[in-house]
């Protein structure tokens, strides 16, 4: 059945049955008339209606335009009409249709939905509000302008108002700058390409007023270079046919010939890489390649033989054998390094024995073992680094006794309710995850054998992170009285900012155990906040920051209770500055603040021009206490950001 529209008014007789009208032969069009509207029925084509497009008077720059008719939901183009400066008419489907004035020079237009099923109807199309955008492309190492880089801007779709976009394109000038003068407000995807550099994409917002210019700042490109890789170590009678290779950070294999020679593209300033070799029989090997510094000109050799497949002998202690017996457990092997989870192997095991893993080849592996005591799942993991060809690796499962009650509270007496935690043994990096969450009183149960020599890390339901050396022991004679884990937790906030619009990520590491890994939330003053994070002993906290593909380790960052501010920068200089929301300091006050910090022995400084300071400091990131109401932000050199 088909509904019929009559001059925009809906016929209320539920529907019009086609069998009420004479039909032509099957498969052909049939016409019928009701009132003053004519409906065309086609077994294959949708119903159409007439739309008149009216446009406002055009500005001089807008004369080269067309009317684009498209699907509202998908952006699929249905028809494109030349704009003549007067009214235009078109036949369009009944549902899900929009139209816009498409500026051919700029390549975009703002859409107006066409009312569903109104036939005929009139739609007024407005010209988009335009502004200008400026940006600069620089080398991420030298900070020099990059000339001739290809720039492409694609406007992102707006969930509320459809934006039809082609692209704004061009190249950077001799100063590495690109200026586009007819750009609409909204979200844009920037793509920068140039031979010899890695392609860079960024999502940017344009929110300038109509006719105004917005500066998107600098975007850095990373140079890459071809790196010859030669596989070696296959038996003399074999070629490398059937072998495939890929890097640790990509799923795209790079080709090699029968001699094992291939070429990969790496960053010009790359450090160590991991090359993953897939054998014809399905085995995998992760090979670490260290000598990839630029300018060597040598072929990097990757050995594909030399280690044996893993053979694990699992041995229980007497207590573990009594508790576990021959119950089903899970033994998992994963080669260490980035991307290793893709190349792991596991199997069900029943008690002690020797287990062979022919599909994993590695000189270093992580072995994890999982079993269950009643309702309590227990995971046990160990890192094995001394795997030798032709020898069996012995893994011993230690004593684990029955669970004991324990309660987590702070020195203020507040229970840590809904607290998810992990215990990590100091020294051998063996870890246990016991239970799930504490109850409303902060209570749960732990194995009594885990009462000392462990680190505790965890988080509550509000996202607060906790870390401490476990300072408690169990009262083994009082089964019904829970022991208490008491920590003098303090609140820490870490504000992190970067040059440009990238959002830095933060990872907290406590004795090698990650206790928090997340991206900061961008705020209006370009600062991202992390926190609160609660640490029992801040001297043991390592902080890792990353922006884009670079990581910075901050093992000596002196976190203080309250607010800590650092600024991540890839610039070649170090300067001190204030942010609007960090206090407005004059040049003189800013100089005094820098001098005070310099006199503390952390940095040597010099004044380049009034109010602007450059400093010679070790590569790293620092927080600054100025004694003022709000802290300063310190820009710090990062000459080799991947190696900090």
URQUI-V583824 format. One record per residue. N is the residue number from 1. SS is DSSP state (h for helix, s for strand, l for the rest). PHI is phi in radians with two decimals (999 if undefined). OMEGA is omega as a letter, one per 40 degrees, with the letter a starting at -180 (NA if undefined). Layout:
N_SS_PHI_OMEGA / N_SS_PHI_OMEGA
This chain:
1_l_999_a / 2_s_-2.27_i / 3_l_-1.41_a / 4_l_-2.08_i / 5_s_-1.71_i / 6_s_-2.18_a / 7_l_0.91_i / 8_l_1.55_i / 9_s_-1.67_a / 10_s_-1.50_i / 11_l_-1.26_a / 12_l_-1.65_a / 13_l_-1.45_i / 14_l_1.09_a / 15_l_-2.96_i / 16_s_-1.98_a / 17_l_-1.42_a / 18_h_-1.11_a / 19_h_-1.23_i / 20_h_-1.30_a / 21_l_-2.16_i / 22_l_-1.17_a / 23_l_-1.91_i / 24_l_-1.42_a / 25_l_-1.05_a / 26_l_-1.01_i / 27_l_1.58_i / 28_l_-1.73_i / 29_l_-1.31_i / 30_s_-2.25_i / 31_s_-1.90_i / 32_s_-2.53_a / 33_s_-2.17_i / 34_s_-2.44_a / 35_l_1.14_a / 36_l_-1.86_a / 37_s_-1.87_i / 38_s_-2.01_i / 39_s_-1.91_i / 40_s_-1.92_a / 41_s_-1.86_a / 42_l_-2.35_a / 43_l_-1.09_a / 44_l_-1.97_a / 45_l_-1.77_i / 46_l_-1.31_i / 47_l_-1.20_a / 48_s_-2.01_i / 49_s_-2.41_a / 50_s_-1.59_a / 51_s_-2.18_i / 52_s_-1.83_a / 53_s_-1.76_i / 54_s_-2.06_a / 55_s_-2.10_i / 56_l_-1.26_i / 57_l_-0.95_a / 58_l_-1.53_i / 59_l_-1.37_a / 60_h_-0.98_a / 61_h_-1.31_a / 62_h_-1.79_a / 63_l_-1.20_i / 64_l_-1.56_a / 65_s_-2.51_i / 66_s_-2.52_i / 67_s_-1.78_a / 68_s_-1.85_i / 69_s_-1.82_a / 70_s_-2.61_i / 71_s_-1.22_a / 72_l_-1.16_a / 73_l_-1.34_a / 74_l_-1.99_a / 75_l_1.41_a / 76_l_-1.04_a / 77_s_-1.32_i / 78_s_-1.79_a / 79_s_-2.84_i / 80_s_-2.32_a / 81_s_-1.98_i / 82_s_-1.20_i / 83_l_-1.48_a / 84_l_-1.89_a / 85_l_1.52_i / 86_l_-2.21_i / 87_l_-1.26_i / 88_s_-2.27_a / 89_s_-2.24_i / 90_s_-2.69_i / 91_s_-1.72_a / 92_s_-2.28_i / 93_s_-1.08_a / 94_l_-1.26_a / 95_l_-2.14_i / 96_l_1.00_a / 97_s_-2.27_i / 98_s_-2.33_i / 99_s_-2.53_i / 100_s_-2.66_i / 101_s_-1.47_a / 102_s_-1.73_i / 103_s_-1.42_a / 104_l_-1.17_i / 105_l_-1.23_a / 106_l_-1.53_i / 107_l_1.46_i / 108_s_-2.77_i / 109_s_-2.88_a / 110_s_-1.64_a / 111_s_-1.54_i / 112_s_-2.18_i / 113_s_-1.14_i / 114_l_-1.64_a / 115_l_-0.93_a / 116_l_-1.10_i / 117_l_1.14_i / 118_l_-1.34_a / 119_l_-2.50_e / 120_l_-1.37_i / 121_s_-2.58_a / 122_s_-2.15_a / 123_s_-2.20_i / 124_s_-1.67_i / 125_s_-1.82_a / 126_l_-1.80_i / 127_l_-1.33_a / 128_l_-1.24_i / 129_l_-1.48_a / 130_s_-1.87_i / 131_s_-2.49_a / 132_s_-1.96_i / 133_s_-2.39_i / 134_s_-2.25_i / 135_s_-2.63_i / 136_s_-2.31_i / 137_s_-1.88_a / 138_s_-2.30_i / 139_s_-1.31_a / 140_l_-1.27_i / 141_l_-1.76_a / 142_l_-1.54_a / 143_l_1.16_i / 144_l_-1.36_i / 145_s_-1.08_i / 146_l_-1.79_a / 147_l_-1.62_i / 148_l_1.36_i / 149_l_-1.24_i / 150_s_-1.37_a / 151_s_-1.97_i / 152_s_-2.39_i / 153_s_-2.05_i / 154_s_-2.00_a / 155_s_-1.38_a / 156_l_-1.38_a / 157_l_-1.24_i / 158_l_-1.64_a / 159_l_-1.17_a / 160_l_-1.66_i / 161_l_-2.22_a / 162_l_-1.09_i / 163_s_-2.07_i / 164_s_-1.53_a / 165_s_-2.37_i / 166_l_-1.70_i / 167_l_-2.92_i / 168_s_-1.94_a / 169_s_-2.38_i / 170_s_2.99_i / 171_s_-2.31_i / 172_l_-1.34_a / 173_l_-1.55_a / 174_l_-1.15_i / 175_l_-1.73_a / 176_l_1.27_a / 177_s_-1.78_i / 178_s_-2.36_a / 179_s_-2.20_i / 180_s_-2.05_a / 181_s_-1.76_i / 182_s_-2.22_a / 183_s_-2.21_i / 184_s_-1.53_i / 185_l_-1.20_i / 186_s_2.43_a / 187_s_-1.65_a / 188_s_-2.23_i / 189_s_-1.82_i / 190_s_-1.62_i / 191_s_-2.14_a / 192_s_-2.10_a / 193_s_-2.34_i / 194_l_-2.88_i / 195_l_-0.98_a / 196_l_1.63_i / 197_s_-2.23_i / 198_l_-1.25_i / 199_l_-1.12_a / 200_s_-2.11_i / 201_s_-2.19_i / 202_s_-2.51_i / 203_s_-1.69_a / 204_s_-2.26_i / 205_s_-1.91_i / 206_s_-1.99_a / 207_l_-2.24_i / 208_l_-1.23_i / 209_l_-1.24_i / 210_l_-0.99_i / 211_l_1.49_a / 212_l_-1.73_a / 213_s_-1.94_i / 214_s_-2.07_a / 215_s_-1.72_i / 216_s_-1.55_i / 217_s_1.25_a / 218_s_-1.71_i / 219_s_-2.18_a / 220_s_-1.70_i / 221_s_-1.99_i / 222_l_-1.82_i / 223_s_-1.26_i / 224_s_-2.25_a / 225_s_-2.58_i / 226_s_-1.29_i / 227_s_-2.17_i / 228_s_-1.21_i / 229_s_-2.14_a / 230_s_-2.11_i / 231_s_-1.35_i / 232_s_-2.36_i / 233_l_1.86_i / 234_l_-1.28_i / 235_l_-0.93_a / 236_l_-1.04_a / 237_l_-1.44_a / 238_l_-1.90_i / 239_l_-1.80_a / 240_l_-1.68_i / 241_l_-1.15_a / 242_l_1.69_i / 243_l_-1.42_i / 244_s_-2.26_a / 245_s_-2.42_i / 246_s_-2.69_i / 247_s_-1.52_a / 248_l_-1.17_a / 249_l_-1.83_i / 250_l_-2.55_i / 251_l_-1.64_a / 252_l_-1.62_i / 253_l_-1.13_i / 254_s_-1.81_a / 255_l_-1.28_i / 256_s_-2.28_i / 257_l_-1.56_a / 258_l_-1.18_i / 259_l_-1.52_i / 260_l_1.54_a / 261_s_-1.71_i / 262_s_-2.57_a / 263_s_-2.24_i / 264_s_-2.08_i / 265_s_-1.75_i / 266_s_-2.20_i / 267_s_-1.05_a / 268_l_-1.05_a / 269_l_-1.93_a / 270_l_-1.17_i / 271_l_-1.74_a / 272_l_-1.05_i / 273_s_-2.12_i / 274_s_-2.07_i / 275_s_-1.81_a / 276_s_-1.71_a / 277_s_-1.86_i / 278_s_-1.81_a / 279_l_-1.39_i / 280_l_-1.04_a / 281_l_-1.52_i / 282_l_1.71_i / 283_l_-1.29_i / 284_s_-2.29_i / 285_s_-2.51_i / 286_s_-1.79_a / 287_s_-1.94_i / 288_s_-1.52_a / 289_s_-1.98_a / 290_l_-1.75_a / 291_l_-1.55_a / 292_l_-2.13_i / 293_l_-1.18_a / 294_l_-1.14_i / 295_l_1.57_a / 296_l_-1.27_i / 297_l_1.29_a / 298_l_-1.65_i / 299_l_-1.42_i / 300_s_-1.48_a / 301_s_-1.68_i / 302_s_-2.08_a / 303_s_-1.37_a / 304_l_-1.80_i / 305_l_-2.19_i / 306_l_2.19_i / 307_l_-1.91_a / 308_l_-1.55_i / 309_s_-1.09_a / 310_s_-1.32_i / 311_s_-2.24_a / 312_s_-1.94_i / 313_s_-1.83_a / 314_s_-1.71_a / 315_s_-2.20_i / 316_s_-1.73_i / 317_l_-1.31_a / 318_h_-1.04_a / 319_h_-1.14_a / 320_h_-1.18_a / 321_h_-1.12_i / 322_h_-1.19_a / 323_h_-1.30_a / 324_h_-1.55_a / 325_l_1.07_i / 326_l_-1.86_i / 327_l_-1.17_a / 328_s_-1.23_i / 329_s_-2.26_a / 330_s_-2.24_i / 331_s_-1.98_a / 332_s_-2.20_i / 333_s_-2.06_i / 334_s_-2.39_i / 335_s_-1.17_a / 336_l_-1.35_i / 337_l_1.93_i / 338_l_-1.08_i / 339_l_1.34_a / 340_h_-1.19_a / 341_h_-1.08_i / 342_h_-1.28_a / 343_h_-2.18_i / 344_s_-2.15_a / 345_s_-2.52_i / 346_s_-2.55_i / 347_s_-2.77_i / 348_s_-1.34_i / 349_s_-2.22_a / 350_s_-2.22_i / 351_l_1.30_a / 352_l_-1.28_i / 353_s_2.66_i / 354_s_-1.87_a / 355_s_-2.19_a / 356_s_-1.87_i / 357_s_-2.08_a / 358_s_-1.34_a / 359_s_-1.71_i / 360_s_-2.22_i / 361_s_-2.13_a / 362_l_-2.83_i / 363_l_-1.60_i / 364_l_-2.48_a / 365_s_-2.54_i / 366_s_-1.92_a / 367_s_-1.95_i / 368_s_-2.10_a / 369_s_-2.34_a / 370_s_-2.23_i / 371_s_-2.62_a / 372_s_-2.43_i / 373_s_-1.89_a / 374_l_1.08_i / 375_l_-1.67_a / 376_s_-1.83_i / 377_s_-1.29_i / 378_s_-2.26_i / 379_s_-1.92_a / 380_s_-2.23_a / 381_s_-2.39_i / 382_s_-2.58_i / 383_s_-1.69_a / 384_s_-1.95_a / 385_l_-1.91_a / 386_l_-1.89_i / 387_l_-1.67_a / 388_l_-2.01_a / 389_l_-1.10_i / 390_l_1.39_a / 391_l_-2.01_i / 392_l_-1.61_i / 393_s_-1.48_a / 394_s_-1.64_i / 395_s_-2.11_a / 396_s_-1.85_i / 397_s_-1.57_a / 398_l_-1.47_a / 399_l_-1.19_i / 400_l_-2.30_a / 401_l_-1.65_a / 402_l_-1.21_a / 403_s_-1.22_i / 404_s_-2.19_i / 405_s_-1.26_i / 406_s_-2.61_i / 407_s_-2.21_i / 408_s_-1.77_i / 409_s_-2.42_i / 410_s_-1.70_i / 411_l_-1.12_i / 412_l_-1.40_i / 413_l_1.55_a / 414_l_-1.46_i / 415_s_-1.30_i / 416_l_-1.58_a / 417_l_-1.37_i / 418_l_0.88_a / 419_l_-1.73_i / 420_s_-1.74_a / 421_s_-2.43_i / 422_s_-2.48_i / 423_s_-1.83_i / 424_s_-2.21_a / 425_s_-1.28_a / 426_l_-1.21_i / 427_l_1.82_a / 428_l_-1.73_i / 429_l_1.02_i / 430_l_-1.32_a / 431_s_-2.20_i / 432_s_-2.15_i / 433_l_-1.95_a / 434_s_-2.00_i / 435_l_1.24_i / 436_l_-2.06_a / 437_s_-2.15_i / 438_l_-1.32_i / 439_l_-1.49_a / 440_l_-1.12_i / 441_l_-1.65_a / 442_l_1.32_a / 443_s_-1.76_i / 444_s_-2.80_i / 445_s_-2.29_i / 446_s_-2.25_i / 447_s_-1.26_a / 448_h_-1.12_i / 449_h_-1.19_a / 450_h_-1.66_a / 451_l_-1.37_a / 452_l_-2.67_i / 453_l_1.31_a / 454_s_-2.18_i / 455_s_-1.80_i / 456_s_-2.03_i / 457_s_-2.30_i / 458_s_-3.10_a / 459_s_-2.59_i / 460_l_-1.65_a / 461_l_-1.20_i / 462_l_-1.52_i / 463_l_1.53_i / 464_l_-1.34_a / 465_s_-1.72_a / 466_s_-2.26_i / 467_s_-2.69_i / 468_s_-2.88_i / 469_s_-1.28_a / 470_l_-1.12_a / 471_l_-1.77_a / 472_l_-2.22_i / 473_l_-2.35_a / 474_l_-1.50_i / 475_l_-1.57_a / 476_l_-1.22_a / 477_l_-1.63_a / 478_l_-2.14_a / 479_l_-1.13_a / 480_l_-1.61_a / 481_l_-1.85_a / 482_l_-1.22_i / 483_s_-1.34_a / 484_s_-2.03_i / 485_s_-1.74_a / 486_s_-1.89_i / 487_s_-2.23_i / 488_l_-1.51_a / 489_l_-1.36_i / 490_s_-2.15_a / 491_s_-1.51_i / 492_s_-2.21_i / 493_s_-2.07_i / 494_s_-2.15_i / 495_s_-1.64_a / 496_s_-2.20_i / 497_s_-2.32_i / 498_s_-2.33_i / 499_l_-1.13_i / 500_l_1.55_a / 501_l_-1.89_a / 502_l_-1.16_i / 503_l_-1.76_a / 504_l_-1.26_i / 505_s_-1.83_a / 506_s_-2.31_i / 507_s_-2.32_i / 508_s_-1.76_a / 509_s_-2.14_a / 510_s_-2.10_a / 511_l_0.95_i / 512_l_1.53_i / 513_s_-1.85_a / 514_s_-1.27_a / 515_s_-2.00_i / 516_s_-3.03_i / 517_s_-2.59_a / 518_s_-2.85_i / 519_s_-1.61_i / 520_l_-1.31_i / 521_s_-1.69_a / 522_s_-1.24_i / 523_l_-2.03_a / 524_l_-1.17_a / 525_l_-1.76_i / 526_l_1.12_i / 527_l_-1.92_i / 528_s_-1.87_a / 529_s_-1.81_i / 530_s_-2.13_i / 531_s_2.45_e / 532_s_-1.34_i / 533_s_-2.08_a / 534_s_-2.03_a / 535_s_-2.12_i / 536_l_-1.32_a / 537_l_-2.53_a / 538_h_-1.17_a / 539_h_-1.17_a / 540_h_-1.71_a / 541_s_-1.58_i / 542_s_-1.86_a / 543_s_-1.98_i / 544_s_-2.05_i / 545_s_-2.03_i / 546_s_-2.49_i / 547_s_-2.33_a / 548_l_1.01_a / 549_l_-1.82_a / 550_s_-1.86_i / 551_s_-2.05_i / 552_s_-2.16_i / 553_s_-1.71_a / 554_s_-2.12_a / 555_l_-1.18_a / 556_l_-2.02_i / 557_l_-1.14_a / 558_l_-1.53_i / 559_l_-1.25_i / 560_l_-1.98_i / 561_l_-0.98_a / 562_s_1.81_a / 563_s_-1.85_i / 564_s_-2.14_a / 565_s_-2.20_i / 566_s_-2.35_i / 567_s_-2.15_a / 568_s_-1.60_a / 569_l_-2.50_i / 570_l_-1.79_i / 571_l_-1.23_a / 572_l_-1.50_i / 573_l_-2.13_i / 574_l_-2.09_i / 575_l_-2.46_i / 576_s_-1.92_i / 577_s_-2.66_i / 578_l_-1.98_i / 579_l_-1.84_a / 580_h_-0.95_a / 581_h_-1.57_i / 582_h_-1.87_a / 583_l_1.87_i / 584_l_-1.77_a / 585_l_-1.83_i / 586_l_-1.32_i / 587_h_-1.02_a / 588_h_-1.13_i / 589_h_-1.12_i / 590_h_-1.14_i / 591_h_-1.09_i / 592_h_-1.09_a / 593_h_-1.07_i / 594_h_-1.14_i / 595_h_-1.06_i / 596_h_-1.06_i / 597_h_-1.24_i / 598_h_-1.09_a / 599_h_-1.19_i / 600_h_-1.33_i / 601_h_1.60_a / 602_h_-1.57_a / 603_l_-2.77_i / 604_s_-1.86_a / 605_s_-2.27_i / 606_s_-2.63_a / 607_s_-1.66_a / 608_s_-1.29_i / 609_s_-2.69_a / 610_l_-0.90_i / 611_l_1.48_a / 612_s_-2.14_a / 613_s_-2.13_i / 614_s_-2.08_a / 615_s_-2.30_i / 616_s_-1.84_a / 617_l_-2.40_i / 618_l_-1.07_i / 619_l_-1.11_a / 620_l_2.85_i / 621_l_-2.17_a / 622_l_-2.40_i / 623_l_-1.78_a / 624_l_-2.33_i / 625_l_-1.83_a / 626_l_-1.76_a / 627_l_1.47_i / 628_l_-1.40_a / 629_l_-1.11_i / 630_l_-2.27_a / 631_l_-1.30_i / 632_l_-1.49_i / 633_s_-1.92_a / 634_s_-1.92_i / 635_s_-1.55_a / 636_l_-2.18_a / 637_l_-1.08_i / 638_l_-2.40_a / 639_l_-1.11_i / 640_l_-2.28_a / 641_h_-1.05_a / 642_h_-1.32_a / 643_h_-2.06_a / 644_l_-1.11_NA
